Amino acid sequence: MDQGMVIDLAMNALKTVMFVSAPMLGVSIIVGLAISIFQATTQIQEQTLSFVPKILAIFASLGLFGAWMLRVLIEFTQNLYMNMNQYIR
C-alpha cells in the first residue's frame, strides 16, 4: 500500500463523512437560524426554545435522508471490502 492509495482512501472516507453529515447539519443550521431570528424579534431567551426544535428537525431529517445516508455508507464499505486485496499488498 503506497502513499497514493492511503491518501485516496482517506479522501474517500472524508468525502463520505461530509456527504452523510451534510443533510442533518444543513437542517440544523436552517432551523437554528430561524429560531435565532424568532428569539431576536420577540426577545425570548429561553434555552429549550433553541434545542428542542433542532433535535426534532434532526430526527425528521434522519427519517427523511436516512435511507440515502445508509446507501452511501454501504457503498463506501462495499468498495472498501472489494478493494481490500489492493490495500493488503
Contact map, one row per residue, 1 for C-alpha under 8 A:
11101100000000000000000000000000000000000000000000000000000000000000000000000000000001111
11111100000000000000000000000000000000000000000000000000000000000000000000000000000000000
11111110000000000000000000000000000000000000000000000000000000000000000000000000000000000
01111111000000000000000000000000000000000000000000000000000000000000000000000000000000000
11111111100000000000000000000000000000000000000000000000000000000000000000000000000000100
11111111110000000000000000000000000000000000000000000000000000000000000000000000000000000
00111111111000000000000000000000000000000000000000000000000000000000000000000000000000000
00011111111100000000000000000000000000000000000000000000000000000000000000000000000000000
00001111111110000000000000000000000000000000000000000000000000000000000000000000000000000
00000111111111000000000000000000000000000000000000000000000000000000000000000000000000000
00000011111111100000000000000000000000000000000000000000000000000000000000000000000000000
00000001111111110000000000000000000000000000000000000000000000000000000000000000000000000
00000000111111111000000000000000000000000000000000000000000000000000000000010000000000000
00000000011111111100000000000000000000000000000000000000000000000000000000000000000000000
00000000001111111110000000000000000000000000000000000000000000000000000000000000000000000
00000000000111111111000000000000000000000000000000000000000000000000000110010000000000000
00000000000011111111100000000000000000000000000000000000000000000000000000000000000000000
00000000000001111111110000000000000000000000000000000000000000000000000000000000000000000
00000000000000111111111000000000000000000000000000000000000000000000100000000000000000000
00000000000000011111111000000000000000000000000000000000000000000000100110000000000000000
00000000000000001111111110000000000000000000000000000000000000000000000000000000000000000
00000000000000000111111111000000000000000000000000000000000000000000000000000000000000000
00000000000000000011111111100000000000000000000000000000000010001000000000000000000000000
00000000000000000000111111110000000000000000000000000000010011000000000000000000000000000
00000000000000000000111111111000000000000000000000000000000000000000000000000000000000000
00000000000000000000011111111100000000000000000000000000000000000000000000000000000000000
00000000000000000000001111111110000000000000000000000000110010000000000000000000000000000
00000000000000000000000111111111000000000000000000000100110000000000000000000000000000000
00000000000000000000000011111111100000000000000000000000000000000000000000000000000000000
00000000000000000000000001111111110000000000000000000000000000000000000000000000000000000
00000000000000000000000000111111111000000000000000001100100000000000000000000000000000000
00000000000000000000000000011111111100000000000001000100000000000000000000000000000000000
00000000000000000000000000001111111110000000000000000000000000000000000000000000000000000
00000000000000000000000000000111111111000000000000000000000000000000000000000000000000000
00000000000000000000000000000011111111100000000011000000000000000000000000000000000000000
00000000000000000000000000000001111111110000000001000000000000000000000000000000000000000
00000000000000000000000000000000111111111000000000000000000000000000000000000000000000000
00000000000000000000000000000000011111111100000000000000000000000000000000000000000000000
00000000000000000000000000000000001111111111100000000000000000000000000000000000000000000
00000000000000000000000000000000000111111111000000000000000000000000000000000000000000000
00000000000000000000000000000000000011111110000000000000000000000000000000000000000000000
00000000000000000000000000000000000001111111000000000000000000000000000000000000000000000
00000000000000000000000000000000000000111111100000000000000000000000000000000000000000000
00000000000000000000000000000000000000110111110000000000000000000000000000000000000000000
00000000000000000000000000000000000000100011111010000000000000000000000000000000000000000
00000000000000000000000000000000000000000001111111000000000000000000000000000000000000000
00000000000000000000000000000000000000000000111111100000000000000000000000000000000000000
00000000000000000000000000000000000000000000011111110000000000000000000000000000000000000
00000000000000000000000000000000001000000000111111111000000000000000000000000000000000000
00000000000000000000000000000001001100000000011111111100000000000000000000000000000000000
00000000000000000000000000000000000000000000001111111110000000000000000000000000000000000
00000000000000000000000000000000000000000000000111111111000000000000000000000000000000000
00000000000000000000000000000010000000000000000011111111100000000000000000000000000000000
00000000000000000000000000010011000000000000000001111111110000000000000000000000000000000
00000000000000000000000000000000000000000000000000111111111000000000000000000000000000000
00000000000000000000000000000000000000000000000000011111111100000000000000000000000000000
00000000000000000000000000110010000000000000000000001111111110000000000000000000000000000
00000000000000000000000100110000000000000000000000000111111111000000000000000000000000000
00000000000000000000000000000000000000000000000000000011111111100000000000000000000000000
00000000000000000000000000000000000000000000000000000001111111110000000000000000000000000
00000000000000000000001100100000000000000000000000000000111111111100000000000000000000000
00000000000000000000000100000000000000000000000000000000011111111100000000000000000000000
00000000000000000000000000000000000000000000000000000000001111111110000000000000000000000
00000000000000000000000000000000000000000000000000000000000111111110000000000000000000000
00000000000000000000001000000000000000000000000000000000000011111111100000000000000000000
00000000000000000000000000000000000000000000000000000000000011111111110000000000000000000
00000000000000000000000000000000000000000000000000000000000000111111111000000000000000000
00000000000000000000000000000000000000000000000000000000000000001111111100000000000000000
00000000000000000011000000000000000000000000000000000000000000001111111110000000000000000
00000000000000000000000000000000000000000000000000000000000000000111111111000000000000000
00000000000000000000000000000000000000000000000000000000000000000011111111100000000000000
00000000000000010001000000000000000000000000000000000000000000000001111111110000000000000
00000000000000010001000000000000000000000000000000000000000000000000111111111000000000000
00000000000000000000000000000000000000000000000000000000000000000000011111111100000000000
00000000000000000000000000000000000000000000000000000000000000000000001111111110000000000
00000000000010010000000000000000000000000000000000000000000000000000000111111111000000000
00000000000000000000000000000000000000000000000000000000000000000000000011111111100000000
00000000000000000000000000000000000000000000000000000000000000000000000001111111110000000
00000000000000000000000000000000000000000000000000000000000000000000000000111111111000000
00000000000000000000000000000000000000000000000000000000000000000000000000011111111100000
00000000000000000000000000000000000000000000000000000000000000000000000000001111111100000
00000000000000000000000000000000000000000000000000000000000000000000000000000111111110000
00000000000000000000000000000000000000000000000000000000000000000000000000000011111111100
00000000000000000000000000000000000000000000000000000000000000000000000000000001111111110
00000000000000000000000000000000000000000000000000000000000000000000000000000000011111111
10000000000000000000000000000000000000000000000000000000000000000000000000000000001111111
10001000000000000000000000000000000000000000000000000000000000000000000000000000001111111
10000000000000000000000000000000000000000000000000000000000000000000000000000000000111111
10000000000000000000000000000000000000000000000000000000000000000000000000000000000011111
